[in-house]
């Protein structure tokens, strides 16, 4: 089972491969915002990110997980995923 560091690494890998073809997201970490002031992802990108993460880590988010506080930063998303895969 992956730990927090591995989960964050997986999130970063997916973001870089799917949303960063120019390589602009090199210095991202747990405190990087997913939306405004950070990666500037939109709701469509978040849906795609969720799909990739569920597939790659073999889990499924629950309907109640889709709350703003879970998608503020890479770290908050990693904490949520950790409940399923750790």
PyMOL Python script that loads the backbone (N, CA, C, O; Angstrom):
from pymol import cmd

cmd.read_pdbstr("""\
ATOM      1  N   UNK A   1       0.837  -1.182   0.000  1.00  0.00           N
ATOM      2  CA  UNK A   1       0.000   0.000   0.000  1.00  0.00           C
ATOM      3  C   UNK A   1       0.884   1.248   0.000  1.00  0.00           C
ATOM      4  O   UNK A   1       1.829   1.343   0.783  1.00  0.00           O
ATOM      5  N   UNK A   2       0.580   2.188  -0.865  1.00  0.00           N
ATOM      6  CA  UNK A   2       1.417   3.395  -0.925  1.00  0.00           C
ATOM      7  C   UNK A   2       1.194   4.312   0.270  1.00  0.00           C
ATOM      8  O   UNK A   2       0.084   4.411   0.794  1.00  0.00           O
ATOM      9  N   UNK A   3       2.255   4.974   0.689  1.00  0.00           N
ATOM     10  CA  UNK A   3       2.158   5.970   1.743  1.00  0.00           C
ATOM     11  C   UNK A   3       1.884   7.337   1.147  1.00  0.00           C
ATOM     12  O   UNK A   3       1.733   7.478  -0.067  1.00  0.00           O
ATOM     13  N   UNK A   4       1.823   8.347   2.011  1.00  0.00           N
ATOM     14  CA  UNK A   4       1.508   9.712   1.576  1.00  0.00           C
ATOM     15  C   UNK A   4       2.484  10.203   0.507  1.00  0.00           C
ATOM     16  O   UNK A   4       2.070  10.814  -0.478  1.00  0.00           O
ATOM     17  N   UNK A   5       3.775   9.940   0.699  1.00  0.00           N
ATOM     18  CA  UNK A   5       4.778  10.402  -0.267  1.00  0.00           C
ATOM     19  C   UNK A   5       4.531   9.781  -1.648  1.00  0.00           C
ATOM     20  O   UNK A   5       4.617  10.465  -2.668  1.00  0.00           O
ATOM     21  N   UNK A   6       4.228   8.492  -1.670  1.00  0.00           N
ATOM     22  CA  UNK A   6       3.980   7.804  -2.942  1.00  0.00           C
ATOM     23  C   UNK A   6       2.694   8.294  -3.599  1.00  0.00           C
ATOM     24  O   UNK A   6       2.617   8.406  -4.823  1.00  0.00           O
ATOM     25  N   UNK A   7       1.684   8.586  -2.780  1.00  0.00           N
ATOM     26  CA  UNK A   7       0.421   9.091  -3.327  1.00  0.00           C
ATOM     27  C   UNK A   7       0.638  10.460  -3.969  1.00  0.00           C
ATOM     28  O   UNK A   7       0.177  10.701  -5.085  1.00  0.00           O
ATOM     29  N   UNK A   8       1.336  11.354  -3.274  1.00  0.00           N
ATOM     30  CA  UNK A   8       1.628  12.686  -3.831  1.00  0.00           C
ATOM     31  C   UNK A   8       2.450  12.531  -5.106  1.00  0.00           C
ATOM     32  O   UNK A   8       2.209  13.238  -6.084  1.00  0.00           O
ATOM     33  N   UNK A   9       3.402  11.632  -5.106  1.00  0.00           N
ATOM     34  CA  UNK A   9       4.225  11.400  -6.297  1.00  0.00           C
ATOM     35  C   UNK A   9       3.366  10.935  -7.473  1.00  0.00           C
ATOM     36  O   UNK A   9       3.575  11.366  -8.607  1.00  0.00           O
ATOM     37  N   UNK A  10       2.409  10.064  -7.203  1.00  0.00           N
ATOM     38  CA  UNK A  10       1.512   9.591  -8.258  1.00  0.00           C
ATOM     39  C   UNK A  10       0.644  10.729  -8.787  1.00  0.00           C
ATOM     40  O   UNK A  10       0.461  10.860  -9.997  1.00  0.00           O
ATOM     41  N   UNK A  11       0.109  11.552  -7.886  1.00  0.00           N
ATOM     42  CA  UNK A  11      -0.697  12.704  -8.313  1.00  0.00           C
ATOM     43  C   UNK A  11       0.151  13.615  -9.198  1.00  0.00           C
ATOM     44  O   UNK A  11      -0.307  14.052 -10.254  1.00  0.00           O
ATOM     45  N   UNK A  12       1.373  13.900  -8.781  1.00  0.00           N
ATOM     46  CA  UNK A  12       2.265  14.758  -9.572  1.00  0.00           C
ATOM     47  C   UNK A  12       2.552  14.143 -10.936  1.00  0.00           C
ATOM     48  O   UNK A  12       2.555  14.848 -11.945  1.00  0.00           O
ATOM     49  N   UNK A  13       2.793  12.839 -10.974  1.00  0.00           N
ATOM     50  CA  UNK A  13       3.060  12.160 -12.251  1.00  0.00           C
ATOM     51  C   UNK A  13       1.878  12.285 -13.201  1.00  0.00           C
ATOM     52  O   UNK A  13       2.057  12.561 -14.388  1.00  0.00           O
ATOM     53  N   UNK A  14       0.667  12.081 -12.681  1.00  0.00           N
ATOM     54  CA  UNK A  14      -0.531  12.173 -13.521  1.00  0.00           C
ATOM     55  C   UNK A  14      -0.721  13.606 -14.011  1.00  0.00           C
ATOM     56  O   UNK A  14      -1.012  13.825 -15.186  1.00  0.00           O
ATOM     57  N   UNK A  15      -0.560  14.570 -13.128  1.00  0.00           N
ATOM     58  CA  UNK A  15      -0.714  15.973 -13.522  1.00  0.00           C
ATOM     59  C   UNK A  15       0.299  16.337 -14.597  1.00  0.00           C
ATOM     60  O   UNK A  15      -0.049  16.967 -15.596  1.00  0.00           O
ATOM     61  N   UNK A  16       1.529  15.949 -14.399  1.00  0.00           N
ATOM     62  CA  UNK A  16       2.570  16.282 -15.390  1.00  0.00           C
ATOM     63  C   UNK A  16       2.306  15.599 -16.723  1.00  0.00           C
ATOM     64  O   UNK A  16       2.460  16.222 -17.774  1.00  0.00           O
ATOM     65  N   UNK A  17       1.911  14.336 -16.700  1.00  0.00           N
ATOM     66  CA  UNK A  17       1.730  13.624 -17.968  1.00  0.00           C
ATOM     67  C   UNK A  17       0.459  14.035 -18.701  1.00  0.00           C
ATOM     68  O   UNK A  17       0.429  14.031 -19.931  1.00  0.00           O
ATOM     69  N   UNK A  18      -0.590  14.389 -17.963  1.00  0.00           N
ATOM     70  CA  UNK A  18      -1.874  14.681 -18.594  1.00  0.00           C
ATOM     71  C   UNK A  18      -2.153  16.169 -18.813  1.00  0.00           C
ATOM     72  O   UNK A  18      -2.893  16.527 -19.729  1.00  0.00           O
ATOM     73  N   UNK A  19      -1.572  17.036 -17.987  1.00  0.00           N
ATOM     74  CA  UNK A  19      -1.943  18.454 -18.025  1.00  0.00           C
ATOM     75  C   UNK A  19      -0.764  19.396 -18.208  1.00  0.00           C
ATOM     76  O   UNK A  19      -0.947  20.613 -18.202  1.00  0.00           O
ATOM     77  N   UNK A  20       0.433  18.866 -18.371  1.00  0.00           N
ATOM     78  CA  UNK A  20       1.614  19.727 -18.417  1.00  0.00           C
ATOM     79  C   UNK A  20       2.583  19.325 -19.523  1.00  0.00           C
ATOM     80  O   UNK A  20       3.735  18.995 -19.240  1.00  0.00           O
ATOM     81  N   UNK A  21       2.137  19.347 -20.774  1.00  0.00           N
ATOM     82  CA  UNK A  21       3.032  18.935 -21.860  1.00  0.00           C
ATOM     83  C   UNK A  21       4.256  19.834 -22.010  1.00  0.00           C
ATOM     84  O   UNK A  21       5.280  19.394 -22.532  1.00  0.00           O
ATOM     85  N   UNK A  22       4.165  21.075 -21.565  1.00  0.00           N
ATOM     86  CA  UNK A  22       5.295  22.009 -21.697  1.00  0.00           C
ATOM     87  C   UNK A  22       6.282  21.902 -20.534  1.00  0.00           C
ATOM     88  O   UNK A  22       7.347  22.517 -20.577  1.00  0.00           O
ATOM     89  N   UNK A  23       5.949  21.137 -19.505  1.00  0.00           N
ATOM     90  CA  UNK A  23       6.855  20.960 -18.382  1.00  0.00           C
ATOM     91  C   UNK A  23       6.907  22.129 -17.416  1.00  0.00           C
ATOM     92  O   UNK A  23       7.931  22.346 -16.768  1.00  0.00           O
ATOM     93  N   UNK A  24       5.825  22.886 -17.306  1.00  0.00           N
ATOM     94  CA  UNK A  24       5.801  24.064 -16.436  1.00  0.00           C
ATOM     95  C   UNK A  24       5.592  23.713 -14.969  1.00  0.00           C
ATOM     96  O   UNK A  24       5.851  24.544 -14.099  1.00  0.00           O
ATOM     97  N   UNK A  25       5.127  22.496 -14.673  1.00  0.00           N
ATOM     98  CA  UNK A  25       4.783  22.121 -13.302  1.00  0.00           C
ATOM     99  C   UNK A  25       5.898  21.327 -12.624  1.00  0.00           C
ATOM    100  O   UNK A  25       5.621  20.305 -11.997  1.00  0.00           O
ATOM    101  N   UNK A  26       7.111  21.757 -12.731  1.00  0.00           N
ATOM    102  CA  UNK A  26       8.236  21.020 -12.152  1.00  0.00           C
ATOM    103  C   UNK A  26       8.351  21.183 -10.645  1.00  0.00           C
ATOM    104  O   UNK A  26       8.781  20.255  -9.960  1.00  0.00           O
ATOM    105  N   UNK A  27       7.981  22.326 -10.118  1.00  0.00           N
ATOM    106  CA  UNK A  27       8.160  22.608  -8.693  1.00  0.00           C
ATOM    107  C   UNK A  27       6.856  22.507  -7.914  1.00  0.00           C
ATOM    108  O   UNK A  27       6.587  23.339  -7.047  1.00  0.00           O
ATOM    109  N   UNK A  28       6.055  21.511  -8.210  1.00  0.00           N
ATOM    110  CA  UNK A  28       4.804  21.344  -7.479  1.00  0.00           C
ATOM    111  C   UNK A  28       5.014  20.395  -6.307  1.00  0.00           C
ATOM    112  O   UNK A  28       5.850  19.494  -6.357  1.00  0.00           O
ATOM    113  N   UNK A  29       4.242  20.616  -5.259  1.00  0.00           N
ATOM    114  CA  UNK A  29       4.334  19.780  -4.070  1.00  0.00           C
ATOM    115  C   UNK A  29       3.023  19.759  -3.336  1.00  0.00           C
ATOM    116  O   UNK A  29       2.020  20.252  -3.852  1.00  0.00           O
ATOM    117  N   UNK A  30       3.000  19.195  -2.134  1.00  0.00           N
ATOM    118  CA  UNK A  30       1.757  19.036  -1.385  1.00  0.00           C
ATOM    119  C   UNK A  30       0.984  20.331  -1.140  1.00  0.00           C
ATOM    120  O   UNK A  30      -0.243  20.297  -1.044  1.00  0.00           O
ATOM    121  N   UNK A  31       1.660  21.456  -1.037  1.00  0.00           N
ATOM    122  CA  UNK A  31       0.962  22.717  -0.760  1.00  0.00           C
ATOM    123  C   UNK A  31       0.524  23.465  -2.022  1.00  0.00           C
ATOM    124  O   UNK A  31      -0.055  24.548  -1.925  1.00  0.00           O
ATOM    125  N   UNK A  32       0.788  22.910  -3.189  1.00  0.00           N
ATOM    126  CA  UNK A  32       0.409  23.552  -4.449  1.00  0.00           C
ATOM    127  C   UNK A  32      -1.103  23.508  -4.636  1.00  0.00           C
ATOM    128  O   UNK A  32      -1.690  22.425  -4.638  1.00  0.00           O
ATOM    129  N   UNK A  33      -1.749  24.671  -4.793  1.00  0.00           N
ATOM    130  CA  UNK A  33      -3.198  24.685  -5.053  1.00  0.00           C
ATOM    131  C   UNK A  33      -3.520  24.067  -6.412  1.00  0.00           C
ATOM    132  O   UNK A  33      -2.779  24.247  -7.379  1.00  0.00           O
ATOM    133  N   UNK A  34      -4.621  23.344  -6.473  1.00  0.00           N
ATOM    134  CA  UNK A  34      -5.051  22.751  -7.738  1.00  0.00           C
ATOM    135  C   UNK A  34      -5.725  23.784  -8.635  1.00  0.00           C
ATOM    136  O   UNK A  34      -5.680  23.678  -9.861  1.00  0.00           O
ATOM    137  N   UNK A  35      -6.345  24.778  -8.018  1.00  0.00           N
ATOM    138  CA  UNK A  35      -7.080  25.772  -8.785  1.00  0.00           C
ATOM    139  C   UNK A  35      -6.333  27.106  -8.791  1.00  0.00           C
ATOM    140  O   UNK A  35      -5.154  27.165  -9.137  1.00  0.00           O
ATOM    141  N   UNK A  36      -7.013  28.142  -8.416  1.00  0.00           N
ATOM    142  CA  UNK A  36      -6.501  29.513  -8.467  1.00  0.00           C
ATOM    143  C   UNK A  36      -5.216  29.674  -7.645  1.00  0.00           C
ATOM    144  O   UNK A  36      -5.117  29.209  -6.509  1.00  0.00           O
ATOM    145  N   UNK A  37      -4.243  30.346  -8.255  1.00  0.00           N
ATOM    146  CA  UNK A  37      -2.988  30.603  -7.570  1.00  0.00           C
ATOM    147  C   UNK A  37      -2.030  29.431  -7.585  1.00  0.00           C
ATOM    148  O   UNK A  37      -0.985  29.470  -6.935  1.00  0.00           O
ATOM    149  N   UNK A  38      -2.378  28.389  -8.322  1.00  0.00           N
ATOM    150  CA  UNK A  38      -1.527  27.206  -8.390  1.00  0.00           C
ATOM    151  C   UNK A  38      -1.524  26.642  -9.799  1.00  0.00           C
ATOM    152  O   UNK A  38      -1.033  27.272 -10.735  1.00  0.00           O
ATOM    153  N   UNK A  39      -2.073  25.458  -9.935  1.00  0.00           N
ATOM    154  CA  UNK A  39      -2.075  24.787 -11.234  1.00  0.00           C
ATOM    155  C   UNK A  39      -3.128  25.335 -12.186  1.00  0.00           C
ATOM    156  O   UNK A  39      -3.067  25.091 -13.392  1.00  0.00           O
ATOM    157  N   UNK A  40      -4.089  26.072 -11.649  1.00  0.00           N
ATOM    158  CA  UNK A  40      -5.151  26.694 -12.468  1.00  0.00           C
ATOM    159  C   UNK A  40      -5.973  25.650 -13.240  1.00  0.00           C
ATOM    160  O   UNK A  40      -6.412  25.911 -14.360  1.00  0.00           O
ATOM    161  N   UNK A  41      -6.179  24.471 -12.640  1.00  0.00           N
ATOM    162  CA  UNK A  41      -7.021  23.463 -13.273  1.00  0.00           C
ATOM    163  C   UNK A  41      -8.475  23.919 -13.224  1.00  0.00           C
ATOM    164  O   UNK A  41      -8.874  24.642 -12.312  1.00  0.00           O
ATOM    165  N   UNK A  42      -9.252  23.502 -14.192  1.00  0.00           N
ATOM    166  CA  UNK A  42     -10.682  23.810 -14.175  1.00  0.00           C
ATOM    167  C   UNK A  42     -11.456  22.543 -13.809  1.00  0.00           C
ATOM    168  O   UNK A  42     -10.862  21.484 -13.608  1.00  0.00           O
ATOM    169  N   UNK A  43     -12.754  22.654 -13.726  1.00  0.00           N
ATOM    170  CA  UNK A  43     -13.567  21.520 -13.289  1.00  0.00           C
ATOM    171  C   UNK A  43     -13.457  20.328 -14.248  1.00  0.00           C
ATOM    172  O   UNK A  43     -13.514  19.179 -13.811  1.00  0.00           O
ATOM    173  N   UNK A  44     -13.301  20.588 -15.530  1.00  0.00           N
ATOM    174  CA  UNK A  44     -13.148  19.501 -16.493  1.00  0.00           C
ATOM    175  C   UNK A  44     -11.833  18.760 -16.264  1.00  0.00           C
ATOM    176  O   UNK A  44     -11.779  17.533 -16.347  1.00  0.00           O
ATOM    177  N   UNK A  45     -10.786  19.510 -15.980  1.00  0.00           N
ATOM    178  CA  UNK A  45      -9.481  18.893 -15.710  1.00  0.00           C
ATOM    179  C   UNK A  45      -9.534  18.070 -14.423  1.00  0.00           C
ATOM    180  O   UNK A  45      -8.917  17.008 -14.347  1.00  0.00           O
ATOM    181  N   UNK A  46     -10.259  18.546 -13.417  1.00  0.00           N
ATOM    182  CA  UNK A  46     -10.375  17.803 -12.163  1.00  0.00           C
ATOM    183  C   UNK A  46     -11.093  16.474 -12.400  1.00  0.00           C
ATOM    184  O   UNK A  46     -10.689  15.447 -11.855  1.00  0.00           O
ATOM    185  N   UNK A  47     -12.148  16.488 -13.204  1.00  0.00           N
ATOM    186  CA  UNK A  47     -12.864  15.245 -13.525  1.00  0.00           C
ATOM    187  C   UNK A  47     -11.911  14.268 -14.213  1.00  0.00           C
ATOM    188  O   UNK A  47     -11.906  13.079 -13.895  1.00  0.00           O
ATOM    189  N   UNK A  48     -11.121  14.756 -15.137  1.00  0.00           N
ATOM    190  CA  UNK A  48     -10.157  13.907 -15.828  1.00  0.00           C
ATOM    191  C   UNK A  48      -9.080  13.406 -14.862  1.00  0.00           C
ATOM    192  O   UNK A  48      -8.692  12.238 -14.917  1.00  0.00           O
ATOM    193  N   UNK A  49      -8.602  14.276 -13.989  1.00  0.00           N
ATOM    194  CA  UNK A  49      -7.606  13.890 -12.991  1.00  0.00           C
ATOM    195  C   UNK A  49      -8.156  12.782 -12.093  1.00  0.00           C
ATOM    196  O   UNK A  49      -7.469  11.796 -11.823  1.00  0.00           O
ATOM    197  N   UNK A  50      -9.386  12.948 -11.636  1.00  0.00           N
ATOM    198  CA  UNK A  50     -10.029  11.940 -10.786  1.00  0.00           C
ATOM    199  C   UNK A  50     -10.069  10.593 -11.503  1.00  0.00           C
ATOM    200  O   UNK A  50      -9.733   9.564 -10.917  1.00  0.00           O
ATOM    201  N   UNK A  51     -10.473  10.601 -12.747  1.00  0.00           N
ATOM    202  CA  UNK A  51     -10.558   9.367 -13.522  1.00  0.00           C
ATOM    203  C   UNK A  51      -9.194   8.681 -13.629  1.00  0.00           C
ATOM    204  O   UNK A  51      -9.091   7.469 -13.439  1.00  0.00           O
ATOM    205  N   UNK A  52      -8.160   9.448 -13.931  1.00  0.00           N
ATOM    206  CA  UNK A  52      -6.813   8.876 -14.047  1.00  0.00           C
ATOM    207  C   UNK A  52      -6.331   8.311 -12.714  1.00  0.00           C
ATOM    208  O   UNK A  52      -5.749   7.227 -12.669  1.00  0.00           O
ATOM    209  N   UNK A  53      -6.573   9.044 -11.632  1.00  0.00           N
ATOM    210  CA  UNK A  53      -6.116   8.582 -10.323  1.00  0.00           C
ATOM    211  C   UNK A  53      -6.856   7.330  -9.877  1.00  0.00           C
ATOM    212  O   UNK A  53      -6.242   6.404  -9.346  1.00  0.00           O
ATOM    213  N   UNK A  54      -8.166   7.291 -10.087  1.00  0.00           N
ATOM    214  CA  UNK A  54      -8.928   6.099  -9.728  1.00  0.00           C
ATOM    215  C   UNK A  54      -8.424   4.882 -10.494  1.00  0.00           C
ATOM    216  O   UNK A  54      -8.282   3.799  -9.926  1.00  0.00           O
ATOM    217  N   UNK A  55      -8.157   5.059 -11.764  1.00  0.00           N
ATOM    218  CA  UNK A  55      -7.664   3.966 -12.586  1.00  0.00           C
ATOM    219  C   UNK A  55      -6.257   3.534 -12.171  1.00  0.00           C
ATOM    220  O   UNK A  55      -5.980   2.344 -12.023  1.00  0.00           O
ATOM    221  N   UNK A  56      -5.401   4.490 -11.992  1.00  0.00           N
ATOM    222  CA  UNK A  56      -3.993   4.185 -11.681  1.00  0.00           C
ATOM    223  C   UNK A  56      -3.827   3.574 -10.289  1.00  0.00           C
ATOM    224  O   UNK A  56      -2.976   2.707 -10.092  1.00  0.00           O
ATOM    225  N   UNK A  57      -4.630   4.018  -9.329  1.00  0.00           N
ATOM    226  CA  UNK A  57      -4.486   3.543  -7.952  1.00  0.00           C
ATOM    227  C   UNK A  57      -5.542   2.500  -7.558  1.00  0.00           C
ATOM    228  O   UNK A  57      -5.574   2.047  -6.414  1.00  0.00           O
ATOM    229  N   UNK A  58      -6.391   2.129  -8.498  1.00  0.00           N
ATOM    230  CA  UNK A  58      -7.393   1.073  -8.301  1.00  0.00           C
ATOM    231  C   UNK A  58      -8.314   1.316  -7.103  1.00  0.00           C
ATOM    232  O   UNK A  58      -8.408   0.491  -6.195  1.00  0.00           O
ATOM    233  N   UNK A  59      -8.982   2.453  -7.125  1.00  0.00           N
ATOM    234  CA  UNK A  59      -9.977   2.764  -6.108  1.00  0.00           C
ATOM    235  C   UNK A  59     -11.040   3.633  -6.756  1.00  0.00           C
ATOM    236  O   UNK A  59     -10.914   4.026  -7.916  1.00  0.00           O
ATOM    237  N   UNK A  60     -12.091   3.929  -5.997  1.00  0.00           N
ATOM    238  CA  UNK A  60     -13.147   4.804  -6.503  1.00  0.00           C
ATOM    239  C   UNK A  60     -13.564   5.777  -5.407  1.00  0.00           C
ATOM    240  O   UNK A  60     -13.867   5.371  -4.285  1.00  0.00           O
ATOM    241  N   UNK A  61     -13.575   7.058  -5.740  1.00  0.00           N
ATOM    242  CA  UNK A  61     -14.052   8.065  -4.801  1.00  0.00           C
ATOM    243  C   UNK A  61     -15.525   7.819  -4.483  1.00  0.00           C
ATOM    244  O   UNK A  61     -16.281   7.349  -5.332  1.00  0.00           O
ATOM    245  N   UNK A  62     -15.919   8.136  -3.267  1.00  0.00           N
ATOM    246  CA  UNK A  62     -17.332   8.091  -2.884  1.00  0.00           C
ATOM    247  C   UNK A  62     -17.973   9.427  -3.260  1.00  0.00           C
ATOM    248  O   UNK A  62     -17.285  10.443  -3.363  1.00  0.00           O
ATOM    249  N   UNK A  63     -19.246   9.425  -3.457  1.00  0.00           N
ATOM    250  CA  UNK A  63     -19.961  10.647  -3.845  1.00  0.00           C
ATOM    251  C   UNK A  63     -19.732  11.785  -2.856  1.00  0.00           C
ATOM    252  O   UNK A  63     -19.621  12.942  -3.261  1.00  0.00           O
ATOM    253  N   UNK A  64     -19.660  11.473  -1.580  1.00  0.00           N
ATOM    254  CA  UNK A  64     -19.461  12.481  -0.546  1.00  0.00           C
ATOM    255  C   UNK A  64     -18.066  13.087  -0.514  1.00  0.00           C
ATOM    256  O   UNK A  64     -17.824  14.044   0.221  1.00  0.00           O
ATOM    257  N   UNK A  65     -17.143  12.539  -1.307  1.00  0.00           N
ATOM    258  CA  UNK A  65     -15.768  13.051  -1.336  1.00  0.00           C
ATOM    259  C   UNK A  65     -15.620  14.336  -2.139  1.00  0.00           C
ATOM    260  O   UNK A  65     -14.623  15.044  -2.001  1.00  0.00           O
ATOM    261  N   UNK A  66     -16.585  14.634  -2.957  1.00  0.00           N
ATOM    262  CA  UNK A  66     -16.461  15.763  -3.874  1.00  0.00           C
ATOM    263  C   UNK A  66     -16.846  17.066  -3.190  1.00  0.00           C
ATOM    264  O   UNK A  66     -17.869  17.688  -3.479  1.00  0.00           O
ATOM    265  N   UNK A  67     -15.956  17.448  -2.256  1.00  0.00           N
ATOM    266  CA  UNK A  67     -16.111  18.693  -1.509  1.00  0.00           C
ATOM    267  C   UNK A  67     -14.867  19.540  -1.735  1.00  0.00           C
ATOM    268  O   UNK A  67     -13.767  19.023  -1.930  1.00  0.00           O
ATOM    269  N   UNK A  68     -15.063  20.823  -1.704  1.00  0.00           N
ATOM    270  CA  UNK A  68     -13.994  21.773  -2.005  1.00  0.00           C
ATOM    271  C   UNK A  68     -12.725  21.520  -1.191  1.00  0.00           C
ATOM    272  O   UNK A  68     -11.622  21.590  -1.733  1.00  0.00           O
ATOM    273  N   UNK A  69     -12.866  21.230   0.092  1.00  0.00           N
ATOM    274  CA  UNK A  69     -11.687  21.082   0.937  1.00  0.00           C
ATOM    275  C   UNK A  69     -10.801  19.907   0.534  1.00  0.00           C
ATOM    276  O   UNK A  69      -9.611  19.903   0.850  1.00  0.00           O
ATOM    277  N   UNK A  70     -11.350  18.920  -0.149  1.00  0.00           N
ATOM    278  CA  UNK A  70     -10.551  17.784  -0.595  1.00  0.00           C
ATOM    279  C   UNK A  70      -9.740  18.083  -1.857  1.00  0.00           C
ATOM    280  O   UNK A  70      -8.815  17.343  -2.193  1.00  0.00           O
ATOM    281  N   UNK A  71     -10.082  19.151  -2.543  1.00  0.00           N
ATOM    282  CA  UNK A  71      -9.442  19.466  -3.818  1.00  0.00           C
ATOM    283  C   UNK A  71      -8.750  20.825  -3.804  1.00  0.00           C
ATOM    284  O   UNK A  71      -8.576  21.443  -4.854  1.00  0.00           O
ATOM    285  N   UNK A  72      -8.356  21.294  -2.623  1.00  0.00           N
ATOM    286  CA  UNK A  72      -7.661  22.584  -2.525  1.00  0.00           C
ATOM    287  C   UNK A  72      -6.215  22.488  -2.991  1.00  0.00           C
ATOM    288  O   UNK A  72      -5.751  23.316  -3.774  1.00  0.00           O
ATOM    289  N   UNK A  73      -5.510  21.478  -2.508  1.00  0.00           N
ATOM    290  CA  UNK A  73      -4.080  21.332  -2.807  1.00  0.00           C
ATOM    291  C   UNK A  73      -3.771  19.885  -3.160  1.00  0.00           C
ATOM    292  O   UNK A  73      -4.610  19.001  -2.988  1.00  0.00           O
ATOM    293  N   UNK A  74      -2.558  19.652  -3.654  1.00  0.00           N
ATOM    294  CA  UNK A  74      -2.130  18.279  -3.887  1.00  0.00           C
ATOM    295  C   UNK A  74      -2.169  17.491  -2.592  1.00  0.00           C
ATOM    296  O   UNK A  74      -2.541  16.317  -2.590  1.00  0.00           O
ATOM    297  N   UNK A  75      -1.789  18.123  -1.489  1.00  0.00           N
ATOM    298  CA  UNK A  75      -1.770  17.453  -0.197  1.00  0.00           C
ATOM    299  C   UNK A  75      -3.152  17.059   0.288  1.00  0.00           C
ATOM    300  O   UNK A  75      -3.334  15.953   0.798  1.00  0.00           O
ATOM    301  N   UNK A  76      -4.134  17.948   0.137  1.00  0.00           N
ATOM    302  CA  UNK A  76      -5.492  17.609   0.583  1.00  0.00           C
ATOM    303  C   UNK A  76      -6.073  16.484  -0.275  1.00  0.00           C
ATOM    304  O   UNK A  76      -6.792  15.625   0.235  1.00  0.00           O
ATOM    305  N   UNK A  77      -5.768  16.486  -1.558  1.00  0.00           N
ATOM    306  CA  UNK A  77      -6.202  15.401  -2.427  1.00  0.00           C
ATOM    307  C   UNK A  77      -5.485  14.109  -2.039  1.00  0.00           C
ATOM    308  O   UNK A  77      -6.094  13.039  -2.009  1.00  0.00           O
ATOM    309  N   UNK A  78      -4.197  14.215  -1.745  1.00  0.00           N
ATOM    310  CA  UNK A  78      -3.432  13.041  -1.309  1.00  0.00           C
ATOM    311  C   UNK A  78      -3.959  12.458  -0.016  1.00  0.00           C
ATOM    312  O   UNK A  78      -4.006  11.238   0.140  1.00  0.00           O
ATOM    313  N   UNK A  79      -4.361  13.320   0.925  1.00  0.00           N
ATOM    314  CA  UNK A  79      -4.943  12.844   2.185  1.00  0.00           C
ATOM    315  C   UNK A  79      -6.227  12.070   1.932  1.00  0.00           C
ATOM    316  O   UNK A  79      -6.458  11.018   2.528  1.00  0.00           O
ATOM    317  N   UNK A  80      -7.056  12.599   1.046  1.00  0.00           N
ATOM    318  CA  UNK A  80      -8.305  11.910   0.708  1.00  0.00           C
ATOM    319  C   UNK A  80      -8.023  10.541   0.081  1.00  0.00           C
ATOM    320  O   UNK A  80      -8.615   9.536   0.475  1.00  0.00           O
ATOM    321  N   UNK A  81      -7.128  10.515  -0.882  1.00  0.00           N
ATOM    322  CA  UNK A  81      -6.800   9.251  -1.552  1.00  0.00           C
ATOM    323  C   UNK A  81      -6.187   8.266  -0.555  1.00  0.00           C
ATOM    324  O   UNK A  81      -6.419   7.060  -0.647  1.00  0.00           O
ATOM    325  N   UNK A  82      -5.414   8.774   0.382  1.00  0.00           N
ATOM    326  CA  UNK A  82      -4.794   7.917   1.385  1.00  0.00           C
ATOM    327  C   UNK A  82      -5.804   7.129   2.211  1.00  0.00           C
ATOM    328  O   UNK A  82      -5.485   6.053   2.717  1.00  0.00           O
ATOM    329  N   UNK A  83      -6.988   7.640   2.348  1.00  0.00           N
ATOM    330  CA  UNK A  83      -8.036   6.924   3.082  1.00  0.00           C
ATOM    331  C   UNK A  83      -8.445   5.645   2.353  1.00  0.00           C
ATOM    332  O   UNK A  83      -8.932   4.691   2.959  1.00  0.00           O
ATOM    333  N   UNK A  84      -8.236   5.652   1.045  1.00  0.00           N
ATOM    334  CA  UNK A  84      -8.641   4.496   0.231  1.00  0.00           C
ATOM    335  C   UNK A  84      -7.499   3.531  -0.043  1.00  0.00           C
ATOM    336  O   UNK A  84      -7.712   2.320  -0.105  1.00  0.00           O
ATOM    337  N   UNK A  85      -6.305   4.046  -0.207  1.00  0.00           N
ATOM    338  CA  UNK A  85      -5.219   3.174  -0.680  1.00  0.00           C
ATOM    339  C   UNK A  85      -4.115   2.944   0.331  1.00  0.00           C
ATOM    340  O   UNK A  85      -3.184   2.191   0.047  1.00  0.00           O
ATOM    341  N   UNK A  86      -4.183   3.561   1.498  1.00  0.00           N
ATOM    342  CA  UNK A  86      -3.128   3.362   2.502  1.00  0.00           C
ATOM    343  C   UNK A  86      -3.519   2.309   3.511  1.00  0.00           C
ATOM    344  O   UNK A  86      -2.750   2.014   4.426  1.00  0.00           O
TER     345      UNK A  86
END
""", "prot")
cmd.dss("prot")
cmd.show_as("cartoon", "prot")
cmd.util.cbc("prot")
cmd.orient("prot")
